[in-house]
Amino acid sequence: MSNTISTDTADDESAKSAQPESKSYQELHKPSASFETRDEYLEHELQIMQPKRWRANLPFRDYRFEFEDTIPAMAGTIGKVVMVGAIAATFAAPLGLSDAFVLENVRYELLIVSIFIIIFSGFILPTANLAGTHGPLIPLIPIVVAAGGHPMAFGLLIGAFGLLLAISKGGSLLAKLTSKGVCGGLLLYLGFIGTTSQVKKLFAWAEGIEMTHIAFIVILLTILLYALLEHWRKRWLAVPLSCLLGGITAWALGAPFEFKTAPGLPNMNPMYWWGENTGWMIGLPTVESFIVVLPFAVLAVAMWSPDFLGHQVFQKISYPERTEKVQMDIDDTMVSASVRQTFGSLMGGSNFTSSWGTYIVPAAIAKRPIPAGALLTALFCIIAGVWGYPMDLAIWQPVLCVALVVGVFIPLLEAGMEMTREGKTTQSAAIVVFGSALVNPAFGWSLTMLLDNMGLIGCKERSSELTHMSRWIIPLVMFVVLTGVMALVGLLPGIPALMPGFRH
């Protein structure tokens, strides 16, 4: 009799779990008033969504817009302006290009990225995170330029290698081979380094205007605000409220600020950007241009996996159960980023693409899926690029620094701590931090993944369950390739570049 009851119960549970599949999102949707709390409503929305790959996903039919979607959209737009501006400025300095070039190219990139956000994340690939900016590449750009690298050649190779990795499912494979300890350590390192760098930048800005006390007050108030929002379970409001608090506080204390960027449109002709005497003023790339940037392109795409993994894991931690379908797909994100990179480079943009962290992290905190916020981000990017004035506010240090700290880096720290609480994860996490501090996150990730999967550190039981291919062959190949590329271009501390052309 007990066996019969057990079987019947299992059948009932199976029927219940299968029931949502037989109904559409519209049929399963319930108004927020029917839930006791807002969180319950948002979690239910995540659980009933049924995203379709390579088919149209339409607003109100497949997902809805909520107030919470505006938060990651605002954070993502601020982050986009800042990061593209940083890349364009880093290229402009050694090439002798003016600030006007930087401003116009940022506006151009805001319009370019909006098109691809709408097409991919908004409609046909709803589990692909937005194609953002590859921040870790910024320190390498002066080396690329000094070696004679061409931005179009660099971008096209990144797009080509990214597509190869996405088609072969290499990105998701590497993510599966990365343990919680390795991923948690990577998040801890990126969160800590990012937080300290933004604090230093804010103090450097305050010292530059001889008002150092402003930085201290802004950061102190931001900490108190963040703590209160955490206590009230409203942490998803951290970015807009912190930006408002930082900007108003700095202005009230006498920090200088003025709107300078008037409304307008950038030059939309790709030939203008790749002209000999216009735009980049370097013309089209040659075969040699592609050879020069080859090692950097390999490194850039290899760094995608740990970056994408960190964003995906943050969603897994923040989302409730039974939401696997709406979580970020690493291979789909690589497809989206690669296509966006290829066309952006052909059109003359300065952006180098990766997963959009300033969007996905606040979206995960707000418990919102990718598509609705993606469309709002595209709208905000268009408004910022055409209107102009919001760009001035987004790059003002009191606004910029606190937005990045509370919207990206502190949440990364929290996620890293959450992942390293249980099991034998602290050993792997510590080695990742050690290796990343020695060279960079790509080195720390690949080295620790190899040691962890071989069972030298971390969970020995996990290592024993892996196949030979997963245990040491794939991690070893990844480590050797990455380290070899870094050695070629001179990124290993104390070791001269093996290729003479990179010795600058």
Residue, then its C-alpha position, 0 to 999 in steps of 0.5 A: m500500500s505504501n508503494t502505491i501511495s508513493t507512486d501516486t504522489a510521485d505521479d501527482e508531483s510530476a503532473k504539477s511540474a509539467q503543468p506550466e509547460s502546457k500553458s502559456y505565459q499569458e495564461l499563467h500570469k497573475p496580477s501583482a495584487s494577488f500576491e502577498t509581497r512584491d518579491e513573490y510576484l517577481e519570483h512568480e514571473l521568473q518561474i512562468m516565463q518560457p523564453k524562445r531561442w531564435r524566435a520572436n519574444l514579444p512584450f506582454r505576450d512573453y514578458r512584461f515591463e515592471f518598475e524594477d526594470t528601470i533600475p538595471a537599465m539606468a545602471g547599464t546606461i551609466g556603465k556603458v557611457v563610462m566604459v566606452g568612454a574609457i576605451a575610446a579615450t585610451f585609444a585616442a591618447p596614443l593616436g593623438l585624437s581629440d576629446a571631440f573624437v571620444l565624445e562623438n564615438v561614445r554617442y555612436e556606440l550608444l546608438i550601435v549597441s541599442i540596435f543589437i540589444i533590441i534584436f538579440s536580448g529583447f527579441i530573438l535571444p532572451t537569455a543572452n545578456l546584453a553585449g557590454t564592454h570588456g573592461p579588463l582589456i583597457p590596460l592592454i590597449p596602449i600595448v596594442v596601439a604601441a605594437g601597431g594594432h588596428p582597432m578594426a582588426f582587433g574587433l573583427l578577430i574578437g568577433a570571429f574567435g567568439l563565434l567559434l567558441a560559441i558554436s563549439k559550446g566551449g564557453s558553457l563547457l568551461a563554465k561547467l568545469t569551474s567549481k564554486g570555489v574557483c568562481g567564488g574566488l574570482l568574484l571576490y577578487l574582481g569585487f575587491i579590486g573594483t571597489t578599491s579602484q573606484v574609491k581611489k578614483l573618487f578621492a583622486w578627483a576630490e583632491g584634484i578640486e582641493m575638496t578631499h572631504i567630499a569623497f569621504i562624505v559621499i562614500l560614508l553616506t553611500i555606505l549608510l544608504y546601502a545598509l538601510l536598503e539592505h535592511w529594508r530589502k530594497r537593495w535593487l534601488a541602490v544604483p539610482l538612489s546612490c547616484l542621486l545621493g552622491g551627485i546632490t551631496a557633491w554639488a551641495l558641498g561645492a563641487p563644480f559641475e556643468f552640462k557641456t554636451a549639447p543634443g546632436l547625432p554622431n556621423m553615421n557613415p562607417m567610411y568617415w570613421w575609417g578614413e585616412n584623414t577623418g574619424w580614427m585617421i588610420g585608414l583600413p587595416t592590413v594583413e599585418s594589422f591582424i597578425v599584430v592583434l592576434p594574441f590580444a584577441v585570443l586573450a580577450v575571448a579567453m577572458w570571456s568565460p570567467d566574466f560570463l560565468g560570474h554574471q551567470v552565477f550571480q543570477k543563480i544565487s539571486y533567482p528562486e528555484r525553477t528559473e533555469k529557463v530564464q537564466m543567462d545562457i553563456d553560449d547565446t551571450m557569446v553569439s550576441a557579443s560576437v555579432r555585435q562586436t563584428f558589426g560595431s567594428l566594421m561601422g567604426g565603433s571603439n567598443f570591445t565587447s563582453s557580458w554587460g555587468t552593470y546591467i545583469v548584476p542589478a537585474a539579478i538583484a531586482k529579480r528581473p529577466i533579461p528582455a524587458g530591461a534590455l529594451l529599456t536599456a536600449l531606449f535609455c542609451i538612445i536618449a543619452g546619445v542623442w540628448g547629450y546632457p545625461m552623458d555629462l552626469a553619468i561620467w561625473q565622478p561622484v555619480l559614476c564611482v558610487a554607481l559602479v561600487v553599489g551596482v557591480f562590485i559590492p554585489l560581486l563581493e557578496a556573491g563571492m562570499e556566498m559561494t565560498r561559505e560551504g565545503k572545501t571552497t576556500q582553498s580554491a578561492a584563495i589560489v584564484v585571488f593569489g594568481s589573479a593578483l600575480v598576473n590577471p584574472a584570466f591567469g588566476w582562473s585558468l591556473t586554479m581551474l587546473l589545480d582544482n579539477m586535478g584534485l590538488i586543492g578544493c573538493k577531492e570528491r568532485s575531482s574524482e568524479l570528472t572524466h580525464m578530459s574534464r579533469w586535466i586535458i581541457p584545463l591544461v590546454m586552456f592554461v597553456v594557451l592563455t599563459g603562452v599568449m600572455a608570454l608572447v605579448g609581455l603580460l607575465p611580470g618580470i618576463p620580457a615579451l617573447m615577440p620582439g614587436f611587443r617590447h614597448 
